[in-house]
Amino acid sequence: MRNLLLALAVTALIGCGDDAKKATSSNVVSNNTSIPNTGNTPRDNGSVPQFELGNDSAKVSTLDAATICEKGTAYFNSALTDIQAQKIECSTTAYFVDDNSVETDAELQAACQTTYDECMAMPFDQPVITSEGCIVTTQGCDATVGLFEACIEGQVARNVSVIERLDCSKVTLDGNALVYDEQPASCTQLTTECPELLGN
């Protein structure tokens, strides 16, 4: 079943490909700071659009689950531009290009770049996310709406960061595996305060 929090996760970055032959630069970004459970939750996610559920200081338990699914689906379907979505898909595809036939870093980098360029040249339509199978349990969740909103926005920002992170010129045969951004601090706190919220 679809989990709203993971709907935009770039799963190709986790446990895919031969991790012994990947980029040497991890570029880990961590903002693992505690966010107070108040209505003034910081939501500095750059150019990512804001996710609005209602009064930021209200408790999540006051929200209707169906409304969260509906608004969450609409947000995920509009948060990324087509070019952003295509770059994320093409970058991850290129990064995990089949490298069994290459023998040098230069060959691997060329194969990565060719895969990326060919992918970007193809017609692309963002997949439409539906609310089917959406699981949200708001009962007993005392976290603020603002914290929930910050978590959803943080997940989108986390995925957008992939665009700048994956660079074919840094891929090597004996490089270290790419390390993806840590989960947004707001999501870590939300999971702690409301472990049942998203069907976890």
FIRO-977186 format. One record per residue: residue in one letter; x, z, y negated of N, C-alpha, C in turn. Coordinates in steps of 0.02 Angstrom, whole numbers, padded with zeros to 5 digits, always signed. Atoms other than C-alpha are relative to their C-alpha. Example, Ala and Ser with C-alpha at 12.3 -4.5 7.8 and 13.67 -1.06 7.14 Angstrom:
! residues 2
+-----+--------+--------+--------+--------+--------+--------+--------+--------+--------+
| res |   n.px |   n.pz |   n.py |  ca.px |  ca.pz |  ca.py |   c.px |   c.pz |   c.py |
+-----+--------+--------+--------+--------+--------+--------+--------+--------+--------+
|   A | +00045 | +00000 | +00059 | +00615 | +00390 | +00225 | +00045 | +00000 | -00060 |
|   S | -00042 | -00003 | +00059 | +00684 | +00357 | +00053 | -00039 | +00037 | -00055 |
+-----+--------+--------+--------+--------+--------+--------+--------+--------+--------+
***
This chain:
! residues 200
+-----+--------+--------+--------+--------+--------+--------+--------+--------+--------+
| res |   n.px |   n.pz |   n.py |  ca.px |  ca.pz |  ca.py |   c.px |   c.pz |   c.py |
+-----+--------+--------+--------+--------+--------+--------+--------+--------+--------+
|   M | +00041 | +00000 | +00060 | +00000 | +00000 | +00000 | +00043 | +00000 | -00063 |
|   R | -00039 | +00007 | +00061 | +00056 | -00036 | -00176 | +00004 | +00066 | -00037 |
|   N | -00012 | -00060 | +00039 | +00132 | +00107 | -00273 | +00016 | -00022 | -00071 |
|   L | -00010 | +00023 | +00068 | +00118 | +00085 | -00461 | +00070 | +00011 | -00025 |
|   L | -00067 | -00015 | +00024 | +00285 | +00167 | -00493 | +00052 | -00049 | +00024 |
|   L | -00049 | +00045 | -00030 | +00374 | +00044 | -00380 | -00020 | -00073 | -00004 |
|   A | +00027 | +00068 | +00000 | +00274 | -00112 | -00419 | +00050 | -00051 | -00025 |
|   L | -00048 | +00047 | +00027 | +00415 | -00191 | -00518 | +00071 | +00013 | +00025 |
|   A | -00067 | -00015 | -00024 | +00561 | -00121 | -00418 | +00034 | -00063 | +00026 |
|   V | -00038 | +00058 | -00024 | +00695 | -00250 | -00384 | +00031 | +00021 | +00067 |
|   T | -00020 | -00027 | -00065 | +00708 | -00210 | -00199 | +00062 | -00036 | +00027 |
|   A | -00059 | +00035 | -00025 | +00844 | -00340 | -00171 | +00064 | +00037 | -00018 |
|   L | -00060 | -00036 | +00020 | +00965 | -00222 | -00257 | +00015 | +00058 | +00045 |
|   I | -00009 | -00059 | -00041 | +00944 | -00087 | -00126 | +00001 | -00021 | +00074 |
|   G | -00006 | +00011 | -00072 | +01008 | -00110 | +00051 | -00003 | -00073 | +00019 |
|   C | +00004 | +00071 | -00017 | +01020 | -00300 | +00043 | +00070 | -00030 | -00002 |
|   G | -00063 | +00036 | +00002 | +01163 | -00417 | +00079 | +00057 | +00040 | +00030 |
|   D | -00060 | -00032 | -00024 | +01340 | -00375 | +00130 | +00032 | +00037 | -00057 |
|   D | -00023 | -00039 | +00056 | +01385 | -00233 | +00013 | +00075 | +00004 | -00005 |
|   A | -00072 | -00001 | +00004 | +01568 | -00250 | +00055 | +00027 | -00057 | -00042 |
|   K | -00022 | +00059 | +00037 | +01574 | -00413 | -00041 | -00042 | -00008 | -00062 |
|   K | +00041 | +00003 | +00059 | +01497 | -00377 | -00209 | +00040 | +00016 | -00062 |
|   A | -00033 | -00008 | +00065 | +01535 | -00348 | -00393 | +00044 | +00062 | -00003 |
|   T | -00045 | -00056 | +00006 | +01680 | -00235 | -00437 | -00022 | +00048 | -00054 |
|   S | +00022 | -00042 | +00055 | +01590 | -00165 | -00589 | -00069 | +00028 | +00015 |
|   S | +00064 | -00030 | -00016 | +01452 | -00040 | -00553 | -00045 | +00006 | -00061 |
|   N | +00038 | -00005 | +00062 | +01398 | -00015 | -00734 | -00059 | +00048 | +00007 |
|   V | +00054 | -00048 | -00009 | +01297 | +00139 | -00692 | -00022 | +00028 | -00067 |
|   V | +00028 | -00030 | +00060 | +01182 | +00197 | -00830 | -00043 | +00059 | +00021 |
|   S | +00038 | -00059 | -00019 | +01115 | +00372 | -00817 | -00024 | +00037 | -00061 |
|   N | +00030 | -00040 | +00053 | +00997 | +00463 | -00934 | -00036 | +00059 | +00032 |
|   N | +00031 | -00052 | -00040 | +00964 | +00607 | -00817 | -00004 | +00066 | -00038 |
|   T | +00010 | -00060 | +00039 | +00912 | +00733 | -00948 | -00071 | +00024 | +00009 |
|   S | +00067 | -00028 | -00009 | +00763 | +00849 | -00937 | -00044 | -00017 | -00059 |
|   I | +00048 | +00016 | +00052 | +00610 | +00799 | -01033 | -00054 | +00054 | -00001 |
|   P | +00049 | -00054 | +00002 | +00499 | +00943 | -01091 | -00071 | -00026 | +00014 |
|   N | +00068 | +00018 | -00017 | +00320 | +00939 | -01028 | -00045 | +00012 | -00061 |
|   T | +00039 | -00005 | +00062 | +00244 | +00914 | -01201 | -00028 | -00069 | -00017 |
|   G | +00029 | +00064 | +00021 | +00147 | +00780 | -01290 | +00049 | -00041 | -00041 |
|   N | -00049 | +00036 | +00040 | +00304 | +00729 | -01384 | +00056 | -00028 | +00043 |
|   T | -00049 | +00027 | -00046 | +00392 | +00650 | -01236 | +00038 | -00059 | -00032 |
|   P | -00038 | +00055 | +00028 | +00535 | +00538 | -01297 | -00010 | -00063 | +00041 |
|   R | +00013 | +00063 | -00035 | +00500 | +00357 | -01255 | +00039 | -00055 | -00033 |
|   D | -00043 | +00050 | +00031 | +00649 | +00257 | -01318 | +00024 | -00048 | +00054 |
|   N | -00017 | +00048 | -00053 | +00651 | +00110 | -01198 | +00014 | -00070 | -00029 |
|   G | -00020 | +00064 | +00029 | +00714 | -00025 | -01316 | -00059 | -00045 | -00014 |
|   S | +00051 | +00050 | +00015 | +00608 | -00181 | -01320 | -00058 | +00001 | +00050 |
|   V | +00055 | -00004 | -00049 | +00497 | -00130 | -01174 | -00063 | +00022 | -00035 |
|   P | +00063 | -00019 | +00033 | +00316 | -00125 | -01233 | -00024 | +00069 | +00024 |
|   Q | +00025 | -00066 | -00017 | +00229 | +00044 | -01235 | -00059 | -00005 | +00047 |
|   F | +00054 | -00006 | -00047 | +00114 | +00092 | -01094 | -00046 | +00055 | -00025 |
|   E | +00047 | -00047 | +00031 | -00040 | +00177 | -01166 | -00056 | +00019 | +00048 |
|   L | +00054 | -00025 | -00042 | -00154 | +00285 | -01060 | -00050 | +00043 | -00038 |
|   G | +00045 | -00044 | +00039 | -00227 | +00398 | -01194 | +00040 | +00050 | -00040 |
|   N | -00032 | -00054 | +00038 | -00184 | +00560 | -01281 | +00063 | +00024 | +00036 |
|   D | -00063 | -00017 | -00033 | +00000 | +00593 | -01244 | +00005 | +00074 | +00020 |
|   S | -00005 | -00071 | -00014 | -00024 | +00782 | -01247 | -00050 | +00024 | +00053 |
|   A | +00050 | -00019 | -00051 | -00169 | +00781 | -01123 | +00033 | +00003 | +00068 |
|   K | -00026 | -00004 | -00068 | -00142 | +00823 | -00941 | -00021 | -00061 | +00040 |
|   V | +00016 | +00057 | -00043 | -00136 | +00684 | -00813 | -00063 | +00014 | +00040 |
|   S | +00058 | -00018 | -00041 | -00269 | +00778 | -00715 | -00066 | -00017 | -00034 |
|   T | +00062 | +00018 | +00036 | -00395 | +00731 | -00851 | -00015 | -00074 | +00004 |
|   L | +00008 | +00073 | -00003 | -00372 | +00545 | -00817 | -00037 | -00022 | +00063 |
|   D | +00035 | +00030 | -00057 | -00477 | +00437 | -00703 | +00049 | -00044 | +00038 |
|   A | -00048 | +00038 | -00040 | -00376 | +00364 | -00560 | -00011 | -00075 | -00005 |
|   A | +00015 | +00072 | +00004 | -00464 | +00196 | -00569 | +00024 | -00029 | -00067 |
|   T | -00024 | +00023 | +00066 | -00422 | +00183 | -00755 | +00075 | -00007 | +00000 |
|   I | -00072 | +00004 | -00004 | -00239 | +00219 | -00720 | +00021 | -00064 | +00037 |
|   C | -00017 | +00061 | -00039 | -00234 | +00081 | -00588 | -00014 | -00063 | -00041 |
|   E | +00019 | +00059 | +00039 | -00323 | -00041 | -00702 | +00049 | -00012 | -00058 |
|   K | -00045 | +00007 | +00057 | -00214 | -00007 | -00855 | +00072 | -00011 | +00024 |
|   G | -00067 | +00010 | -00027 | -00056 | +00004 | -00750 | +00011 | -00071 | +00023 |
|   T | -00005 | +00070 | -00023 | -00089 | -00165 | -00671 | +00006 | -00047 | -00059 |
|   A | -00002 | +00043 | +00059 | -00123 | -00245 | -00840 | +00068 | +00006 | -00035 |
|   Y | -00065 | -00010 | +00032 | +00038 | -00169 | -00909 | +00055 | -00037 | +00037 |
|   F | -00052 | +00033 | -00040 | +00147 | -00230 | -00766 | -00005 | -00076 | -00004 |
|   N | +00009 | +00073 | +00004 | +00074 | -00404 | -00783 | +00017 | -00028 | -00069 |
|   S | -00016 | +00024 | +00067 | +00119 | -00413 | -00968 | +00065 | +00028 | -00028 |
|   A | -00059 | -00033 | +00027 | +00274 | -00304 | -00988 | +00061 | -00045 | -00005 |
|   L | -00057 | +00045 | -00001 | +00398 | -00441 | -00946 | -00020 | -00069 | -00023 |
|   T | +00012 | +00070 | +00016 | +00410 | -00613 | -01022 | +00017 | -00041 | +00062 |
|   D | -00015 | +00042 | -00058 | +00419 | -00758 | -00900 | +00075 | -00009 | +00010 |
|   I | -00073 | +00011 | -00005 | +00603 | -00785 | -00940 | +00034 | +00063 | +00026 |
|   Q | -00029 | -00063 | -00026 | +00643 | -00601 | -00910 | -00011 | +00006 | +00075 |
|   A | +00017 | -00005 | -00071 | +00554 | -00603 | -00742 | +00041 | -00050 | +00041 |
|   Q | -00039 | +00051 | -00036 | +00642 | -00764 | -00691 | +00074 | +00020 | +00003 |
|   K | -00071 | -00020 | -00001 | +00814 | -00698 | -00742 | +00012 | +00057 | +00049 |
|   I | -00007 | -00055 | -00048 | +00786 | -00539 | -00641 | +00001 | -00028 | +00071 |
|   E | +00003 | +00028 | -00068 | +00737 | -00639 | -00487 | +00061 | -00042 | +00016 |
|   C | -00057 | +00044 | -00012 | +00875 | -00768 | -00506 | +00066 | +00038 | +00003 |
|   S | -00062 | -00039 | -00001 | +01009 | -00639 | -00542 | +00009 | +00036 | +00066 |
|   T | -00005 | -00036 | -00063 | +00970 | -00537 | -00388 | +00011 | -00049 | +00058 |
|   T | -00010 | +00050 | -00052 | +00958 | -00694 | -00281 | +00072 | -00024 | +00001 |
|   A | -00068 | +00024 | +00005 | +01126 | -00755 | -00344 | +00051 | +00053 | +00021 |
|   Y | -00047 | -00054 | -00017 | +01210 | -00587 | -00324 | +00006 | +00008 | +00075 |
|   F | +00000 | -00008 | -00072 | +01162 | -00581 | -00141 | +00003 | -00068 | +00036 |
|   V | -00008 | +00066 | -00030 | +01204 | -00764 | -00107 | +00039 | +00007 | +00066 |
|   D | -00035 | -00001 | -00064 | +01261 | -00797 | +00072 | +00072 | -00019 | -00011 |
|   D | -00070 | +00013 | +00014 | +01449 | -00782 | +00058 | +00043 | -00007 | +00063 |
|   N | -00037 | +00004 | -00063 | +01498 | -00804 | +00241 | +00047 | -00060 | +00004 |
|   S | -00041 | +00061 | -00005 | +01572 | -00977 | +00212 | +00054 | -00005 | -00053 |
|   V | -00051 | +00002 | +00052 | +01681 | -00936 | +00061 | +00060 | +00042 | +00019 |
|   E | -00062 | -00034 | -00019 | +01861 | -00879 | +00072 | +00036 | +00031 | -00060 |
|   T | -00034 | -00027 | +00059 | +01911 | -00839 | -00107 | -00051 | +00026 | -00050 |
|   D | +00045 | -00026 | +00051 | +01839 | -00744 | -00254 | -00028 | -00057 | -00042 |
|   A | +00022 | +00057 | +00041 | +01830 | -00907 | -00352 | -00057 | -00037 | +00033 |
|   E | +00053 | +00034 | -00037 | +01725 | -00988 | -00216 | -00065 | +00041 | -00001 |
|   L | +00059 | -00043 | +00000 | +01609 | -00839 | -00209 | -00033 | +00000 | -00069 |
|   Q | +00027 | +00001 | +00068 | +01589 | -00836 | -00398 | -00034 | -00066 | -00015 |
|   A | +00031 | +00066 | +00011 | +01553 | -01023 | -00399 | -00066 | -00005 | +00037 |
|   A | +00061 | +00002 | -00039 | +01423 | -01003 | -00262 | -00054 | +00042 | -00033 |
|   C | +00047 | -00044 | +00036 | +01342 | -00860 | -00357 | -00028 | -00036 | -00062 |
|   Q | +00022 | +00033 | +00061 | +01335 | -00960 | -00519 | -00044 | -00060 | +00015 |
|   T | +00040 | +00058 | -00019 | +01269 | -01116 | -00433 | -00070 | +00022 | +00021 |
|   T | +00064 | -00026 | -00022 | +01131 | -01016 | -00351 | -00043 | +00022 | -00059 |
|   Y | +00036 | -00023 | +00059 | +01084 | -00936 | -00517 | -00025 | -00059 | -00041 |
|   D | +00019 | +00058 | +00041 | +01084 | -01102 | -00612 | -00057 | -00040 | +00032 |
|   E | +00052 | +00037 | -00035 | +00979 | -01189 | -00479 | -00067 | +00038 | -00003 |
|   C | +00061 | -00042 | +00002 | +00855 | -01045 | -00477 | -00031 | -00003 | -00070 |
|   M | +00026 | +00001 | +00068 | +00839 | -01045 | -00667 | -00029 | -00068 | -00018 |
|   A | +00024 | +00068 | +00015 | +00809 | -01233 | -00667 | -00067 | -00015 | +00033 |
|   M | +00062 | +00012 | -00036 | +00659 | -01218 | -00552 | -00059 | +00027 | -00040 |
|   P | +00060 | -00027 | +00032 | +00481 | -01195 | -00615 | -00013 | +00071 | +00024 |
|   F | +00009 | -00069 | -00018 | +00435 | -01012 | -00617 | -00064 | +00028 | -00030 |
|   D | +00060 | -00036 | +00022 | +00273 | -00914 | -00628 | +00006 | +00072 | +00024 |
|   Q | -00002 | -00069 | -00021 | +00271 | -00726 | -00627 | -00054 | +00015 | +00051 |
|   P | +00051 | -00020 | -00048 | +00183 | -00656 | -00474 | -00049 | +00048 | -00034 |
|   V | +00051 | -00043 | +00030 | +00020 | -00574 | -00525 | -00010 | +00062 | +00044 |
|   I | +00009 | -00064 | -00035 | +00010 | -00390 | -00477 | -00074 | +00020 | -00004 |
|   T | +00070 | -00022 | -00001 | -00161 | -00328 | -00424 | -00003 | +00075 | +00012 |
|   S | +00008 | -00072 | -00010 | -00230 | -00152 | -00413 | -00021 | +00017 | +00071 |
|   E | +00020 | -00012 | -00069 | -00275 | -00174 | -00230 | +00050 | +00047 | +00034 |
|   G | -00044 | -00047 | -00034 | -00206 | -00029 | -00131 | +00033 | +00051 | -00046 |
|   C | -00028 | -00047 | +00048 | -00164 | +00070 | -00288 | -00019 | +00071 | +00019 |
|   I | +00013 | -00069 | -00019 | -00146 | +00254 | -00246 | +00021 | +00046 | -00058 |
|   V | -00015 | -00047 | +00053 | -00157 | +00381 | -00387 | -00043 | +00062 | +00011 |
|   T | +00035 | -00063 | -00010 | -00202 | +00564 | -00360 | +00014 | +00044 | -00060 |
|   T | -00011 | -00038 | +00062 | -00225 | +00651 | -00527 | -00018 | +00074 | +00006 |
|   Q | +00023 | -00069 | -00007 | -00304 | +00812 | -00463 | +00060 | +00048 | +00004 |
|   G | -00051 | -00051 | -00002 | -00194 | +00962 | -00499 | +00065 | -00019 | -00035 |
|   C | -00060 | +00022 | +00035 | -00066 | +00863 | -00600 | +00000 | +00025 | -00071 |
|   D | -00002 | -00029 | +00067 | -00019 | +00965 | -00753 | +00050 | -00033 | -00046 |
|   A | -00047 | +00038 | +00042 | +00111 | +00842 | -00818 | -00040 | -00033 | -00056 |
|   T | +00035 | +00032 | +00056 | +00069 | +00763 | -00985 | -00006 | -00075 | +00011 |
|   V | +00009 | +00073 | -00001 | +00005 | +00587 | -01005 | +00062 | -00034 | -00029 |
|   G | -00059 | +00029 | +00031 | +00155 | +00555 | -01117 | +00058 | -00006 | +00049 |
|   L | -00054 | +00002 | -00050 | +00275 | +00596 | -00974 | -00013 | -00056 | +00050 |
|   F | +00019 | +00054 | -00046 | +00181 | +00478 | -00858 | +00014 | -00068 | -00032 |
|   E | -00012 | +00063 | +00036 | +00187 | +00339 | -00988 | +00074 | -00015 | -00005 |
|   A | -00072 | +00010 | +00006 | +00373 | +00366 | -01015 | +00031 | -00021 | +00065 |
|   C | -00026 | +00019 | -00066 | +00405 | +00352 | -00829 | -00013 | -00073 | +00015 |
|   I | +00016 | +00070 | -00014 | +00314 | +00186 | -00812 | +00042 | -00046 | -00044 |
|   E | -00042 | +00040 | +00044 | +00404 | +00116 | -00964 | +00073 | +00000 | +00023 |
|   G | -00069 | -00005 | -00022 | +00569 | +00179 | -00897 | +00014 | -00042 | +00061 |
|   Q | -00008 | +00043 | -00059 | +00542 | +00088 | -00732 | +00009 | -00073 | -00021 |
|   V | -00004 | +00069 | +00023 | +00516 | -00076 | -00825 | +00068 | -00011 | -00033 |
|   A | -00064 | +00007 | +00034 | +00669 | -00047 | -00935 | +00058 | -00001 | +00050 |
|   R | -00050 | -00003 | -00052 | +00770 | -00006 | -00780 | +00009 | -00069 | +00033 |
|   N | -00004 | +00066 | -00031 | +00728 | -00175 | -00705 | +00026 | -00054 | -00048 |
|   V | -00025 | +00048 | +00049 | +00760 | -00271 | -00866 | +00076 | +00005 | -00006 |
|   S | -00073 | -00009 | +00006 | +00936 | -00198 | -00867 | +00038 | -00042 | +00051 |
|   V | -00033 | +00041 | -00051 | +00973 | -00302 | -00712 | +00024 | -00066 | -00030 |
|   I | -00018 | +00065 | +00030 | +00980 | -00458 | -00821 | +00071 | +00000 | -00025 |
|   E | -00068 | -00004 | +00027 | +01139 | -00400 | -00907 | +00050 | +00026 | +00051 |
|   R | -00045 | -00031 | -00048 | +01211 | -00308 | -00758 | +00031 | -00048 | +00049 |
|   L | -00025 | +00045 | -00052 | +01230 | -00450 | -00633 | +00037 | -00059 | -00031 |
|   D | -00043 | +00050 | +00031 | +01375 | -00562 | -00683 | +00041 | -00032 | +00055 |
|   C | -00035 | +00035 | -00055 | +01439 | -00694 | -00561 | +00076 | +00002 | -00008 |
|   S | -00073 | +00000 | +00011 | +01612 | -00688 | -00641 | +00033 | +00064 | +00023 |
|   K | -00027 | -00064 | -00022 | +01631 | -00509 | -00580 | -00007 | +00011 | +00075 |
|   V | +00010 | -00007 | -00072 | +01583 | -00539 | -00398 | +00066 | -00015 | +00036 |
|   T | -00061 | +00011 | -00039 | +01729 | -00522 | -00277 | -00014 | +00013 | +00074 |
|   L | +00009 | -00007 | -00072 | +01749 | -00530 | -00088 | +00008 | +00073 | +00023 |
|   D | -00013 | -00068 | -00021 | +01814 | -00352 | -00078 | -00023 | +00051 | -00052 |
|   G | +00023 | -00044 | +00054 | +01720 | -00278 | -00224 | -00045 | +00056 | +00025 |
|   N | +00044 | -00055 | -00015 | +01615 | -00122 | -00228 | -00073 | -00022 | -00006 |
|   A | +00071 | +00016 | +00005 | +01427 | -00127 | -00203 | -00026 | +00017 | -00070 |
|   L | +00032 | -00014 | +00065 | +01324 | -00136 | -00362 | -00041 | +00064 | +00006 |
|   V | +00039 | -00062 | +00002 | +01252 | +00033 | -00407 | -00054 | -00008 | -00052 |
|   Y | +00057 | +00008 | +00045 | +01079 | +00022 | -00482 | -00009 | +00061 | -00043 |
|   D | +00015 | -00057 | +00044 | +01022 | +00131 | -00626 | -00034 | +00056 | +00039 |
|   E | +00037 | -00056 | -00029 | +00967 | +00304 | -00577 | -00072 | -00003 | -00023 |
|   Q | +00071 | -00003 | +00019 | +00781 | +00336 | -00580 | -00005 | +00032 | -00069 |
|   P | +00009 | -00030 | +00067 | +00723 | +00372 | -00758 | -00014 | +00075 | +00006 |
|   A | +00008 | -00072 | -00001 | +00730 | +00558 | -00797 | -00074 | +00020 | -00002 |
|   S | +00071 | -00015 | +00005 | +00545 | +00554 | -00841 | -00034 | -00006 | +00068 |
|   C | +00030 | +00009 | -00067 | +00504 | +00490 | -00665 | +00021 | +00057 | +00047 |
|   T | -00023 | -00056 | -00040 | +00611 | +00624 | -00584 | -00040 | +00062 | -00015 |
|   Q | +00039 | -00059 | +00019 | +00521 | +00757 | -00682 | -00073 | -00007 | +00021 |
|   L | +00069 | +00011 | -00018 | +00351 | +00679 | -00650 | -00010 | +00011 | +00075 |
|   T | +00004 | -00009 | -00072 | +00383 | +00674 | -00463 | +00004 | +00074 | +00020 |
|   T | -00006 | -00072 | -00013 | +00434 | +00857 | -00467 | -00064 | +00037 | -00018 |
|   E | +00060 | -00036 | +00024 | +00282 | +00913 | -00566 | -00063 | -00023 | +00036 |
|   C | +00060 | +00028 | -00032 | +00156 | +00800 | -00479 | +00018 | -00043 | +00060 |
|   P | -00024 | +00038 | -00057 | +00222 | +00750 | -00308 | -00052 | -00044 | +00034 |
|   E | +00053 | +00038 | -00033 | +00053 | +00684 | -00251 | -00028 | -00055 | -00045 |
|   L | +00030 | +00046 | +00050 | +00019 | +00579 | -00407 | -00001 | -00072 | +00024 |
|   L | -00005 | +00071 | -00018 | +00080 | +00413 | -00340 | +00005 | -00010 | +00075 |
|   G | +00002 | +00007 | -00073 | +00054 | +00442 | -00156 | +00065 | +00015 | +00034 |
|   N | -00065 | -00018 | -00030 | +00229 | +00513 | -00125 | -00008 | +00054 | +00052 |
+-----+--------+--------+--------+--------+--------+--------+--------+--------+--------+
***
